[in-house]
Amino acid sequence: MDTYPLTNFPDIRKKSVIHSAHGVLMIIPREGGSLARFYIELHSSTVPKSVTLAQLQESARKIFNPYELEFADTYWWSAYSIGQRLAERFHEQERVFLAGDACHTHSPKAGQGMNTSLQDGYNIGWKLGQLLSGRASASLLSTYLLERQKIAKTLIDFDRVWAKQIAAGKSVGDDGKEVDFSETFNNAEKLERLGEYLYSTPISLISKFTKPEEDIDSFIETIVILSGNRTETQQDQIPPCFMPVSGKYRMRDIHKIYIDDESYNYGHGHAYEFYGIDPDKGAIVIVRPDHLDVKIDGGAKGFKFNMILRE
């Protein structure tokens, strides 16, 4: 199902698989920053036509436990059986051609169906184009079966292994070592005090300049860039005020927290080093609407927003 989840699960915006005593659930973040697709594995005896949205949502809640999970809205959902099947023929006398799910079916994970189906279409498409334009003989069409059927068989074989691994969960390594998920977040207390100053105290800057009927981040947006190791920082160590509830579905915006650390795709993070900021002290940067920034540090404690804004 494609849904807008209200949850404190820390990896809701990451591709992840949850294994629990209540079943298996895969999370695929969708576009827009809030929408997510849930693939929920139901018992093998389940009749797809009898499944309801309420049952799917309750299954998801049990799998997420002890994390909270509610649903602001569900955009789309479906229940269906999964089977690895391969057609014996991909065409009828080279007049009618099958492609995609019409000739190979498997689990919906890993983008296999979409990618393989597109490749089927490309393969037969250019060959039909060459034949119809007079640039190739009809014998070219026979290569569609030769090329795509073996690809489909390889896909089905892979899916049998992949589906079993997803359902089985993570195995313990031969060395028997436990996985170290996190360490203490040393600056949590400082971050908590900063959050109280910005949001909760009588002199709260953000509350002061934001209208009661508006989202708390509609006028002054707070973005936190932490130092340290990305894998050692847990979401529950960050004060909720830095992940404000906003938007149509009143969901927490977790896209305002960054860590100045190595990234999967874009190299290393050296923002603190580049800008000369002491990780133990930190700094505040005010970015104007025209993206001009002014760094505020210990030598600029007298800076006040009311110097430039009116209540």
MARPABA-842405 format. One record per atom (N, C-alpha, C, CB): x, y, z; residue in one letter. Coordinates in steps of 0.001 Angstrom, whole numbers, plus 500000, padded with zeros to 6 digits. Glycine has a CB too. Layout:
// residues N
XYZA/...
This chain:
// residues 311
500839498811500000M/500000500000500000M/500877501243500000M/499049500003501215M/500402502291499329D/501050503595499347D/500334504439500388D/501021504280497931D/501059504859501407T/500412505490502545T/501242506639503085T/500159504471503638T/500603507473503889Y/501273508560504598Y/501361508144506067Y/500503509938504426Y/502488507542506490P/502577506983507840P/502918508032508893P/503612505886507871P/502238507952510017L/502555508756511194L/503261507826512168L/501258509411511840L/504572507972512288T/505342506999513052T/506601507623513625T/505701505806512182T/507116507016514694N/508407507400515248N/509493506407514852N/508321507505516766N/509200505552513887F/510207504616513377F/511302505417512676F/509567503566512399F/512568505278513068P/513624506173512577P/513972506035511104P/514844505948513362P/513756504872510511D/514171504650509123D/513000504678508154D/514893503327509005D/511965505437508461I/510780505455507608I/511073506051506241I/509666506233508278I/512133506856506113R/512492507429504816R/513690506720504199R/512790508915504961R/513907505470504586K/514965504657503998K/514372503339503503K/516103504398505026K/514978502807502460K/514588501470502024K/515015500488503109K/515231501103500635K/514071499801503687S/514403498907504787S/513390497777504887S/514467499680506104S/513795496734505588V/512936495569505805V/512838495328507305V/513490494300505063V/511618495183507804I/511384494913509219I/510968493452509377I/510295495870509804I/511679492735510232H/511330491352510556H/510868491304512008H/512542490384510317H/509739490721512250S/509248490576513617S/508478489273513735S/508356491779514022S/508049488977514966A/507265487762515184A/505919487823514482A/507057487529516668A/505518489027514081H/504214489208513436H/504299489235511911H/503577490487513924H/505507489128511353G/505617489110509905G/506751489972509381G/504334489556509297G/506731490176508081V/507787490918507388V/507158492080506636V/508582489994506413V/507820493220506685L/507333494411505992L/508509495130505350L/506577495356506965L/508366495482504091M/509397496245503389M/508912497674503181M/509751495582502028M/509808498642503424I/509493500061503259I/510239500600502043I/509864500871504538I/509514501229501129I/510111501903499984I/509648503366500016I/509711501198498625I/510531504316500320P/510124505725500315P/509677506149498923P/511277506624500798P/508567506882498867R/508063507387497602R/508369508874497473R/506554507133497480R/507932509452496366E/508203510853496082E/507458511772497044E/507821511181494646E/507957512997497175G/507261514007497963G/507719514144499396G/505838513714497962G/508543513225499886G/509078513364501230G/508228512770502336G/509286514774501512G/506981512355502051S/506108511812503095S/505479510475502714S/505018512802503411S/505218510279501437L/504571509059500967L/505540507876501038L/504053509243499526L/505033506717501454A/505857505508501524A/505044504312501055A/506386505276502966A/505726503370500424R/505072502123500022R/505453501025501004R/505466501722498567R/504447500308501488F/504649499170502377F/504318497886501620F/503776499301503661F/505270496959501594Y/504995495600501133Y/504867494734502386Y/506134495062500158Y/503699494186502621I/503426493420503834I/503195491954503464I/502195493999504593I/503975491080504062E/503825489650503792E/502744489073504697E/505167488902503999E/501711488504504099L/500618487891504844L/500782486370504876L/499261488274504222L/500013485715505711H/500099484258505833H/499749483606504497H/499157483740506954H/500389482476504216S/500205481804502926S/498766481344502698S/501136480614502830S/498000481184503773S/496612480740503636S/495647481890503357S/496181480014504889S/496146483117503325T/495290484288503129T/494683484295501728T/496089485579503365T/493404484559501643V/492718484714500356V/492759486196499986V/491228484179500421V/493442486569498901P/493614487990498570P/492316488789498527P/494295488111497251P/491253488211497974K/489995488947497833K/489341489255499177K/489032488160496972K/489732488533500218S/489125488746501535S/489860489797502363S/489086487441502299S/491010490238501888V/491828491192502644V/491209492584502582V/493275491225502100V/491231493285503717T/490735494659503778T/491874495601504137T/489583494787504802T/491669496877503888L/492675497877504243L/492913497883505747L/492242499274503768L/491865497746506526A/492005497734507982A/492896496578508442A/490625497633508649A/492783495421507780Q/493622494276508131Q/495086494554507802Q/493145493016507395Q/495333495156506652L/496705495491506281L/497312496473507269L/496750496072504870L/496554497482507639Q/497058498485508570Q/497341497880509938Q/496065499630508702Q/496473496988510395E/496693496343511689E/497915495430511637E/495450495543512109E/498120494732510525S/499319493899510367S/500569494759510430S/499275493121509035S/500532495918509770A/501677496825509784A/501955497331511196A/501434498006508838A/500915497674511945R/501099498150513323R/501796497091514180R/499739498525513950R/501371495841514037K/501967494764514828K/503434494568514462K/501192493453514623K/503744494662513179I/505127494483512737I/505997495634513226I/505197494377511202I/505470496855513240F/506226498032513681F/506450498039515198F/505496499309513261F/505592497388515953N/505699497396517412N/507125497053517871N/504693496402518021N/507738497788518812P/507160498760519744P/507071500197519220P/507957498760520989P/507424500430517957Y/507275501779517408Y/505805502061517119Y/508123501947516121Y/505449503323517197E/504071503723516927E/503840503821515424E/503749505069517611E/502628503533514997L/502281503658513583L/500794503950513437L/502657502376512809L/500487505065512797E/499128505401512401E/499179505861510948E/498507506505513334E/498028506061510345F/497972506366508924F/497180507652508696F/497345505196508141F/497880508690508209A/497201509945507897A/496274509762506703A/498222511062507616A/496721508960505746D/495918508672504560D/496564507512503822D/495790509928503635D/495766506752503098T/496282505674502250T/495868505963500822T/495759504271502713T/496866506187499986Y/496636506609498607Y/496182505448497725Y/497901507229498033Y/496741504260497973W/496451503079497136W/496814501835497916W/497235503127495778W/496062500747497686W/496431499479498297W/495882498325497472W/495916499401499743W/496496497179497628S/496064495988496908S/496593494758497635S/496553496015495428S/495929493630497437A/496383492355497994A/496357491312496888A/495495491912499205A/497435490584496729Y/497512489612495642Y/498498488504495996Y/497924490300494325Y/498344487377495324S/499236486236495521S/500487486404494668S/498518484911495174S/501584485885495170I/502854485959494452I/503276484549494049I/503956486642495323I/503646484376492795G/504150483092492334G/505205483299491268G/503012482220491799G/506215482437491264Q/507238482499490220Q/506778481638489049Q/508633482021490757Q/506407482298487960R/505883481583486792R/506541482109485520R/504341481728486703R/506740481199484569L/507387481548483304L/506606480927482153L/508869481073483283L/506244481737481180A/505484481243480030A/506356480336479164A/504941482422479192A/505746479290478601E/506480478390477717E/506817479074476406E/505673477122477455E/505927479939475944R/506151480654474687R/505961482150474910R/505192480142473579R/506748482940474201F/506643484395474298F/505951484987473073F/508031485016474465F/505530484118472144H/504841484633470955H/503981483525470355H/505862485169469900H/503051483913469511E/502220482971468766E/502482483202467284E/500693483142469111E/503282482264466699Q/503637482324465277Q/504202483693464886Q/502412482004464417Q/504903484317465841E/505540485616465605E/504550486666465098E/506676485462464605E/503284486523465552R/502239487502465218R/501762488229466478R/501043486804464519R/501697487474467566V/501304488043468859V/502456487802469836V/499952487403469391V/502940488866470455F/504093488769471351F/503680489103472789F/505226489715470882F/504229488352473715L/504002488607475139L/505214489310475731L/503713487286475901L/504959490186476698A/506043490897477374A/505641491172478815A/506387492221476638A/506622491392479660G/506355491762481044G/505636490684481823G/505556493014481086G/504677491111482664D/503964490172483532D/503151489144482758D/503054490928484462D/502913489373481490A/502169488398480689A/502969487118480479A/501793489001479338A/504285487174480637C/505096485978480396C/506043485629481548C/505897486165479143C/506140486472482569H/506935486107483748H/506414486872484963H/508452486407483518H/506166486139486047T/505678486752487283T/506579486349488442T/504210486339487567T/506626487209489452H/507531487005490584H/507147487979491683H/509027487196490165H/507942488056492731S/507645488979493824S/507840490414493341S/508544488687495060S/507206491396494008P/507284492785493538P/508505493527494044P/506056493530493953P/509440492859494655K/510560493542495301K/511707493778494326K/511053492733496497K/512532494773494648A/513786495079493942A/513588495664492552A/514613493838493829A/512384496084492208G/512156496706490907G/512330495759489740G/513072497857490735G/512223494455489996Q/512500493475488946Q/511479493548487813Q/512518492072489534Q/510203493603488180G/509152493562487173G/509205494729486223G/507819493522487827G/509332495940486754M/509352497123485913M/510551497110484969M/509372498380486773M/511728496835485512N/512931496883484688N/512932495808483609N/514161496736485557N/512570494590483979T/512561493510482998T/511479493730481952T/512357492165483688T/510329494230482359S/509243494482481408S/509624495564480409S/507969494884482150S/510260496618480886L/510717497673479977L/511728497125478976L/511336498838480770L/512616496266479456Q/513617495684478563Q/512971494758477539Q/514670494921479369Q/511917494035477952D/511159493228476986D/510615494127475877D/509996492467477689D/509999495224476283G/509401496140475311G/510417496755474373G/508664497231476022G/511550497164474927Y/512600497732474074Y/513078496706473048Y/513787498220474931Y/513234495457473524N/513775494408472664N/512873494146471467N/513968493125473456N/511586493906471713I/510684493617470596I/510348494884469818I/509398492959471104I/510393496018470485G/510034497278469833G/510967497655468702G/510013498381470838G/512279497620468970W/513200498035467910W/513227497020466771W/514611498227468476W/512994495748467105K/512991494722466060K/511777494869465147K/513011493323466685K/510610495137465742L/509424495400464919L/509618496658464081L/508171495540465803L/510269497653464669G/510517498889463934G/511383498664462711G/511167499908464835G/512445497873462873Q/513330497589461744Q/512615496774460666Q/514577496842462223Q/511774495809461100L/511040494988460138L/510029495827459359L/510327493836460855L/509256496628460047L/508205497415459400L/508769498512458505L/507300498030460446L/509981498944458792S/510598499972457941S/511358499370456770S/511538500837458764S/511368498017456686G/512022497354455567G/513509497198455721G/511750498091454333G/514042497431456887R/515490497354457090R/515945496000457630R/515931498444458037R/515001495110457963A/515363493796458494A/514351492768458020A/515434493820460044A/514775491497457999S/513875490415457590S/513070489930458788S/514670489244456963S/512020489140458514A/511148488633459574A/511879487700460529A/509963487914458971A/513004487148460094S/513751486227460958S/514283486924462215S/514913485605460181S/514379488243462170L/514874488985463335L/513949488800464542L/515007490482462998L/512654488598464274L/511696488483465373L/511920487232466217L/510286488478464827L/512496486193465619S/512730484955466372S/513754485160467485S/513202483845465432S/514579486191467368T/515598486432468397T/514990486977469689T/516651487406467875T/513746487457469616Y/513095487954470838Y/512978486843471875Y/511697488527470517Y/512507485678471443L/512383484544472353L/513751484088472843L/511654483385471668L/514716484009471941L/516050483548472309L/516682484448473372L/516946483491471072L/516494485742473240E/517155486690474140E/516383486910475444E/517345488017473434E/515062487061475359R/514306487471476536R/513860486311477423R/513109488246476107R/513660485118476856Q/513207484011477695Q/514286483598478696Q/512811482815476825Q/515526483576478276K/516587483193479208K/516793484264480283K/517900482948478449K/516569485529479908I/516633486597480906I/515527486411481940I/516514487986480232I/514330486083481469A/513202485871482376A/513455484684483301A/511913485650481580A/514039483613482776K/514339482443483607K/515360482796484688K/514865481282482737K/516379483562484304T/517373484000485284T/516722484846486374T/518495484795484595T/515793485702485970L/515069486538486922L/514258485692487903L/514149487506486180L/513545484693487398I/512735483835488257I/513619483086489252I/511919482841487413I/514760482576488785D/515682481863489672D/516203482792490767D/516860481273488868D/516535484025490381F/516999485006491361F/515902485325492374F/517458486290490657F/514678485464491887D/513580485853492767D/513282484775493799D/512331486148491952D/513446483517493440R/513215482444494408R/514179482584495589R/513381481056493736R/515428482893495277V/516429483069496337V/516159484350497115V/517856483098495742V/515891485439496393W/515668486751497002W/514463486728497944W/515466487815495916W/513364486153497497A/512147486119498308A/512364485326499593A/510989485516497508A/513112484225499514K/513391483430500710K/514257484206501691K/514075482116500332K/515235484947501181Q/516110485722502055Q/515340486826502766Q/517265486321501257Q/514434487489502045I/513633488550502651I/512752487982503759I/512769489253501587I/512150486833503509A/511247486236504487A/511988485666505689A/510426485149503834A/513229485198505466A/513970484529506533A/514539485497507551A/515083483712505950A/514822486727507149G/515412487687508065G/516924487644508024G/514930487435509469G/517548488456508879K/518998488571508903K/519601487437509717K/519424489929509476K/520585486766509132S/521233485665509833S/522412486179510653S/521699484590508838S/522708485469511745V/523837485836512590V/525120485355511934V/523688485240514014V/526157486183511953G/527422485829511340G/528087484648512029G/528346487011511352G/529024484023511337D/529716482864511893D/530509483214513145D/530641482265510855D/530950484496513247D/531734484886514410D/530861485144515637D/532547486121514091D/529534485164515436G/528625485336516566G/528617486718517167G/528962484372517614G/529224487698516498K/529297489051517043K/527959489762516910K/530394489856516339K/527620490525517930E/526412491322517878E/526659492586517063E/525933491672519294E/525589493166516585V/525679494418515841V/525556495575516815V/524584494502514741V/526519496499516792D/526487497676517654D/525724498774516941D/527921498147518026D/524515499071517402F/523660500008516689F/524011501460516965F/522230499762517049F/524378501808518188S/524615503223518470S/525442503387519728S/523291503977518609S/525962504599519884E/526655505009521086E/525963506242521626E/528158505278520814E/526365506671522811T/525728507830523428T/525959509077522597T/526249508039524846T/524931509838522433F/525013511096521685F/525448512187522660F/523635511456520999F/526732512564522590N/527316513430523606N/526680514804523679N/528768513580523356N/526204515316522558N/525691516680522531N/524174516744522676N/526103517352521251N/523548515662523108A/522090515637523195A/521558516709524137A/521616514271523652A/522241516906525269E/521768517893526247E/521845519302525681E/522587517803527541E/522930519610524970K/523066520933524361K/521973521156523318K/524459521095523718K/521717520141522533L/520706520262521488L/519320520447522101L/520726519026520573L/519074519772523218E/517792519913523913E/517601521348524399E/517709518930525101E/518656521931524962R/518560523308525456R/518337524285524315R/519823523691526229R/519004524046523186L/518820524913522026L/517380524830521527L/519802524530520901L/516829523622521499G/515451523460521064G/514477524189521965G/515094522002521009G/514714524123523277E/513844524839524216E/513931526345523991E/514221524499525670E/515147526838523744Y/515325528277523523Y/514597528737522261Y/516817528622523422Y/514677527937521207L/514086528341519931L/512570528181519908L/514694527537518807L/512049527178520627Y/510637526836520468Y/509787527019521724Y/510528525428520019Y/510342526769522908S/509487526599524082S/509516527727525102S/509858525364524756S/510604528445525211T/510721529459526254T/509863530675525944T/512173529877526424T/509599531525526957P/508809532743526724P/509411533664525670P/508658533505528012P/510727533580525488I/511371534434524480I/511637533659523187I/512690535009525029I/510919532580522982S/511100531751521791S/511030532580520521S/510052530649521748S/512102532536519745L/512167533326518516L/511173532828517476L/513577533293517942L/511106531527517320I/510270530968516257I/508791531168516565I/510572529477516065I/508389530900517801S/506986531109518166S/506607532579518085S/506716530579519574S/507539533446518409K/507275534887518429K/506928535423517057K/508472535631518973K/507587534906516038F/507408535452514694F/506581534544513781F/508755535701514066F/505912533543514347T/505058532656513560T/503617532800514027T/505529531179513676T/502715532989513092K/501306533137513440K/500757531809513966K/500488533618512215K/499842531857514933P/499320530626515551P/498709529652514552P/498286530977516585P/498088530164513494E/497415529283512535E/498371528713511485E/496295530037511844E/499633529109511518E/500601528653510520E/501455527518511069E/501496529814510069E/502031526722510156D/502990525701510573D/504172526371511252D/503461524852509364D/504732525701512251I/505787526294513055I/507036526625512233I/506150525361514183I/507212525942511092D/508387526202510252D/508047527024509011D/509023524888509832D/506881527657509001S/506442528381507804S/507204529678507577S/504971528681507901S/507713530287508636F/508416531570508493F/509908531434508786F/507802532617509425F/510236530832509903I/511636530570510249I/511834529059510258I/512022531206511644I/512649528581509352E/512902527139509242E/514225526803509908E/512912526684507757E/514197525859510817T/515402525442511527T/515936524151510927T/515118525261513032T/517197524179510531I/517876522995509999I/519071522703510897I/518325523205508503I/519195521473511338V/520267521078512244V/521298520256511483V/519710520278513447V/522560520658511589I/523667519902510991I/524554519433512134I/524483520772509946I/524523518150512414L/525263517582513529L/526654517150513092L/524507516400514123L/527574517127514036S/528887516537513792S/528867515119514344S/530034517387514447S/529846514330513974G/529907512975514502G/529632511926513455G/528940512821515623G/529375510723513936N/529205509560513069N/527728509330512788N/529833508306513706N/527399509233511522R/526004509054511117R/525397507774511683R/525900509041509604R/526163506699511703T/525622505413512142T/525468505320513654T/526509504295511660T/526038506274514394E/525962506230515852E/524913507184516405E/527310506556516451E/524173507835515525T/523157508794515955T/521776508237515663T/523349510160515255T/520947508165516690Q/519597507649516554Q/518591508797516550Q/519281506658517685Q/517492508596515860Q/516482509648515741Q/515930510055517098Q/515348509187514842Q/515765509098518015D/515174509434519308D/516115510226520202D/514750508180520016D/517361510435519761Q/518286511277520502Q/518152512748520118Q/519708510812520272Q/517374513025519093I/517201514393518598I/515864514930519099I/517271514443517035I/515846516091519742P/514589516655520255P/513534516768519161P/514839518032520875P/512299516387519445P/511230516421518436P/510999517793517829P/509954515940519040P/511365518866518555C/511112520206518026C/511860520466516730C/511495521249519048C/512949519727516492F/513701519906515253F/513122519072514107F/515163519539515474F/512071518317514402M/511333517569513382M/509862517963513507M/511529516002513546M/509520519195513149P/508180519724513426P/507074519003512668P/508136521185513089P/505912518954513274V/504715518424512628V/504128519514511742V/503668517929513681V/503923519213510466S/503450520245509545S/502770519607508344S/504614521143509086S/502233520464507481G/501641520005506235G/500232519475506385G/502492518956505639G/499668519072505262K/498284518606505202K/498019517433506130K/497934518218503794K/498966516490506199Y/498745515270506966Y/499346515335508372Y/499323514091506223Y/499863516505508775R/500422516702510110R/501461515632510425R/499310516688511166R/502419515491509533M/503470514501509689M/504762515177510120M/503679513720508385M/505601514452510846R/506891514994511264R/507818515119510058R/507533514102512352R/508439516280509928D/509374516517508833D/510772516137509301D/509327518003508357D/511233514965508893I/512543514483509327I/513652514914508379I/512530512971509447I/513311515746507393H/514300516165506407H/515004517454506804H/513644516339505062H/514997517770508083K/515672518967508569K/516880518621509435K/514699519834509356K/517216517332509504I/518335516862510311I/519406516285509392I/517869515805511350I/520622516815509498Y/521740516330508683Y/522924516032509593Y/522133517372507588Y/523809515172509132I/525019514845509879I/526221515039508967I/524967513389510432I/527186515781509452D/528382516110508674D/529326514913508683D/529092517378509243D/528969513905507911D/529713512657507914D/529743512088506506D/529094511645508901D/530431510997506347E/530529510335505056E/529149509971504530E/531402509086505162E/528959510163503225S/527687509861502583S/527846508644501688S/527177511069501772S/526724507974501441Y/526761506830500533Y/527143507251499120Y/525410506124500517Y/526646508403498682N/526743508760497267N/527619509963496958N/525397509016496744N/527837510839497934Y/528445512122497599Y/529753512389498332Y/527483513222497895Y/530483511348498687G/531775511571499304G/531662511911500775G/532501512661498588G/532684512574501295H/532778512845502723H/532233514215503068H/534211512730503188H/531753514325504306G/531283515610504788G/532357516302505606G/530016515439505612G/532687517521505236H/533705518283505964H/533230519704506205H/535036518293505194H/531935519883506443A/531395521231506598A/531979521924507823A/529872521184506700A/532050521235508949Y/532596521849510160Y/534037522292509921Y/532525520866511351Y/534811521415509307E/536217521730509029E/536337522870508024E/536952520489508503E/535538522824506959F/535623523829505895F/535274525222506411F/534695523456504738F/534244525311507263Y/533804526614507759Y/534466527004509077Y/532308526614507930Y/535401526175509550G/536136526519510763G/535285526514512018G/536758527855510605G/534354525576512131I/533451525512513274I/533921524427514234I/531996525245512816I/534037524772515507D/534422523818516537D/533233522901516825D/534894524550517833D/533358521583516600P/532230520669516841P/531730520690518279P/532627519264516480P/532619521009519247D/532205521036520646D/531370522267520975D/533420520987521548D/531576523354520226K/530849524595520496K/529693524816519522K/531800525774520434K/529902524435518278G/528871524642517276G/528758526086516843G/527557524173517794G/527769526390516032A/527546527746515534A/526124527847515011A/528572528117514424A/525639529071514907I/524333529337514319I/524536530131513043I/523406530101515311I/523896529710511986V/523966530415510710V/522556530860510338V/524590529510509589V/522385532150510109I/521097532678509669I/521172532897508164I/520732534008510419I/520287532245507432V/520270532340505972V/519080533191505552V/520202530925505312V/519358534279504853R/518302535174504402R/517532534558503238R/518889536530503994R/516364535121502889P/515614534606501735P/516397534625500433P/514361535400501557P/517384535535500316D/518197535571499097D/519423534672499207D/518632536999498797D/519444533812500245H/520480532795500466H/521808533374500933H/520702532014499202H/521841534637501279L/523033535206501893L/523039534792503355L/523075536766501740L/524185534342503851D/524212533852505224D/525132534687506100D/524648532402505254D/524821534712507396V/525620535410508395V/525874534433509531V/524906536715508905V/527140534129509783K/527445533192510860K/527363533897512207K/528841532570510663K/526695533276513155I/526573533813514498I/527315532875515445I/525072533978514916I/528315533396516166D/529055532546517090D/529123533231518454D/530482532244516548D/530067532806519293G/530163533349520644G/530435534835520683G/531228532643521394G/530998535385519612G/531299536805519594G/530143537649519124G/532476537060518733G/529002537046518851A/527858537812518344A/526601537485519143A/527627537520516844A/526758537363520438K/525632536989521291K/524553538057521330K/526114536709522690K/524909539271520984G/523937540349521077G/522989540427519904G/524637541636521212G/523148539541518915F/522275539600517738F/520843539256518127F/522776538639516636F/519897540051517676K/518485539819517958K/517685539849516667K/517946540866518950K/516741538933516539F/515884538925515359F/515059540197515258F/514968537716515384F/514711540778516401N/513861541962516330N/514592543182515795N/513303542270517687N/515896543024515506M/516613544101514828M/516173544198513371M/518134543877514914M/515666543102512818I/515310543099511397I/513857542708511153I/516216542156510645I/513157542181512180L/511774541743512011L/510850542514512938L/511649540240512269L/509614542646512517R/508594543281513344R/507605542235513837R/507862544390512560R/507176542377515068E/506199541439515627E/504822541702515032E/506149541551517167E/
